[in-house]
Amino acid sequence: MKYDTKEIIYPEGDRQEISHTLYINQIVDINGYPLSLPVKTSKMIAYKVYRKSTQETRNEVITTFFLQQLTVWELEGLL
């Protein structure tokens, strides 16, 4: 039996396990949940998924999503 683990890595290096799949260039909130566009305000912390990595061992598949924090100007462009 193989375990399927998904995690996000914040720009600072912190890791958090998540229960859902993300996609490259997807905009997510601070907890890793996808944001619906257009966003309601630019006064929030949001990230863009810029890289995906998969590591497979004998009994586990680890999918890692790397996040890049969006600037206020990038968020204003999503209003």
Summary of the structure (lengths in Angstrom):
residues: 79
radius of gyration: 13.7
end to end distance: 44.4
largest distance: 45.8
contacts: 194
relative contact order: 0.30
helix: 6%
strand: 43%
